[in-house]
Amino acid sequence: MTTLNQVGILATFQFGCIMTTTNPSFTNLDALVDHVEPVFDEVVVEGSDDELFASGYLRGHFDLVAAQLALNNEQDPAALWPALSAAIEQASHELTPADQVHVANLYKQLQRRAGLA
């Protein structure tokens, strides 16, 4: 759990607890990855500078997690979300509170695209 205090407002983001399952229509990890990746491309075209930064940051973690799962022969799409959440939480000290909010918002967009929210 990462607690952020920005502009006097306390917000709590639990990356690992947003959703840790996946839409049953995805039969494997590759299908899920292919389905949610366009979210990153949309941010490049339509996003603000802050959203673009968050997209690049989260895309790096997303790609690394997906590659690590593939190297471990993990094809269960449900494995992506807990692994991505753990990677973000582990590296959360790298981000300012404002950037953490942008990353959390983009993470939620990825999950909505996957049919989880």
N, C-alpha and C positions, 0 to 999 in steps of 0.2 A: 504494500500500500504506500502510495506517495501522497503526502499532504502538501498542498500548495497554498500559500497565502499571497494573493495578488490583489493589489489595490484594496486592501482591507477585507477582502472576501475570502472565506475559507472554502476551499473546494477539495474534495477527496476523489482520487481516481484509483480504482483497483483494476489494473489491466487484466490480471488473472481471473477476476471474478465477473467481468462484463459478460462473457459467454465463453465456455470452453468446449462446446460441442460444435458440430457443423451441420449444415443442411444435408439431409440424407440423399439428396439428388446428386451429390458429388461422390463418385465411386472411388476416386483416388486423389492423392495429394496434387498431382499435376493438374487435374481438372479444376480443383479449387484455386490453385495458384493462377492458372490462366484466366479464371473468371474474375478474380479480384484485382489483378494487376492493372486493368484500365483505370482504376481510381487514381493511381499515381500519375498516369498520363493526363488525366483530366485536370489535376492540380497544376501541372506544368503549363497547360493552356490557359486555365481560368483563375488560378490561385494568386493570392497576394504574395509578397516577398516572404512573409512569415510562414505562410502555408507551403510555399515552395521549399523553404528550409526544412520544415517538418517532414515534407514528402521525401526529400533526399535522405534525411536522417532515418526515417522509418523504412524507406525502401532498402537501405543498406542492411538493416536488421532483418527485414522480411526476406530478402534474397539469401542472406547468410543462413537463417534458420531453415528455409526451404531446402537449400543445398545440403545442409548438415543432415536433415531428415532423409533426403534422397540417398546420401552416401551411406546412411545406416539402414537402407532398404525399408524405411518406414513409409508406407503408402496410405496410411489411414489419415484422411483429411482432418479428423478431429485432433490430431497431434500438433497441428500448426499453431493453434491459438494458445495453448499453455506454454509452448516453447517460445513463441513470440513475446508473450507477456513476461516470461522470465527474463528474456534478453533485454527488454525495455526496462524492466525494474532494476536489473543489475547495472545498467548503464545510466540510470536516471540522474545520477550526480553530474553527468556531463552537460545537462541542460539547465537553462534558467527556468524559473517557475513559469514564465510566459511561454517559453518554448515547450515545456511539459504539457501545457494546456493544448497547444496546437497539435502536438504528437498524439495526445489522448483523443482529440476530436477526429483526427485522421484515422486512428485505430478504430474508432466507432464507425466511421464511414466504410472501412474495409469489412467490418462485420455486417453492416447493413447490406452491403453488396453481396455478401455470402449468404444472406437470408437469415441472419441470426438476430437481428434487432427490428 
